[in-house]
Amino acid sequence: MEFHRPLLANGKIAPLSWEIRLFFLNVNWPIKEHAKLFMRVYHQAMLVLGFLFFCYSNEAEMHYLVNHIDDIGLALEGLATYLILVEAHLRIYNKGFYQASFKNFLDEFYQNIYMEEYLDKETYRDIQRKLLPTKMCSYSYILTVVTYFLVPVMGFFQHSNLVPFKTIFHYDLGIWYFYVPTLLVTLWIGVAVVSHLSAESNLVATVILHLNARYLHLQQELKELQCKLSSDMKISTDRVLGEYRLAFIDIIKRNVQYNEFAQKFQKQYSFCIFVMMAFSATLLCVLGFKAATLGMTTKNITFITWILGKIVELLVFGTLGSTLIETTNNMSSCYYMANWEDIILKSSHTLDNIKLMKLITLAIELNQKPFYLTGYNYFNVSLATVIAILQGAGSYFTFLYAFR
């Protein structure tokens, strides 16, 4: 497959971690702009076929859920995989059907926002350290899907034709020519779900961390400009005023660029964040119920690993979202405290002073509100939202456990 590879500002191919490369196992990563006709047709055909496979599996899992509605244990076991499947289905094809905008978003991120190692080694290493928890979520999800894939293997030794998930199909899986393609489809769906959830989590965390680093660098430049101003004021005030204003204009331009990218980030991921947050409380409640009722069994590994992965993912997103909110909230204060008043007090050029004051006012107004990454304005990606989701999941779990 001729996948699209975004370029860095220097024209080199952007480095993609193995977690983000998991997108390549799916149908939603864009292909090259000038890919061959056969590859473009094949890519679109796989996108449509994959969508139909998901719908087919959704129906089979819903059929299982309806047929076991009188048994809360079996019904919730089916509901757990059904919720995961529906969430992944929505998130995967949101990206798959809007690949052009996703491609433009990736190109802009890696060319204008991505912090390369040579720019600031310490910042780059700090970003890599902060990405470790999200990488651990990927391992947790992969371990979960491996436990599901062991189901048909165990069925083989027990002379039973089993598929990984709780499903009821409208034909007899005991017939091999029905069973084999059904097994292959369900295995593919398992890979598609885990590869997308892992890749998207790592990509979103990467974008947040690099965008936050860009804002922090602007703040650092403002502080350095403030220190330089204090030392240069002993020279010509007119010269300092001109240099200061030019440096200030450059910082504001980059600030506007980062703000515009942040809005594109919000637009690109608003739906995915809404779906992820909306499903999280119910999913954690169902998984927690199964983990609590199964006890210390090997089958429980499936639920425990997914719970751990999901909770860590939510906490990581909440922490990173809160960090970005705090960083962008501090931008206006950094402009206000940039010692511009020293120049105005000592400068006799009224018109230049007015221009500088307008620049300061513009910069403060541009950063009047902090940036919130939201899911259609229903959910903010922040630690407070994540804690509320976890508390909600705990309440639902208590109710279900008492109802049992």
Disulfide bonds with the S-S distance in Angstrom:
none
